[in-house]
Amino acid sequence: MAERGEKPEEEVGVVVDCILVDYRGDPESRARVARAILAWAAEHPDEWDELRARCQRRHEALA
């Protein structure tokens, strides 16, 4: 279980996928994007919740 303030890896993955649509770069670049998103999310928890929900809906619609 994620500690308080931590985002579950699956949620972060959905948001990264949402932002990096069809990204074919290397895994390290993707990891840098994920770290930047997590840093931003820590500073903007309300916006994170909104972005995560929007990306989750998009992910489910495409599945």
C-alpha positions, 0 to 999 in steps of 0.5 A: 500500500502506498504511504500517505502522499504517495501515488500508486504506481498504476495511477501514475502510469495511467497519467504518464500514458495519457500525457505521452500518447504513443511515446516511443522513447527510452524507459529512462525518459519516461521515468523522468517524466513520471518523476516530474509528474510526481513532484508536480502532484505533490505540490498540487494534490487537487489538480492531481486528482482532477488530472488522474480522473480525466486520464482514467476516463480516457484510458477506460474509453480507449480500452 
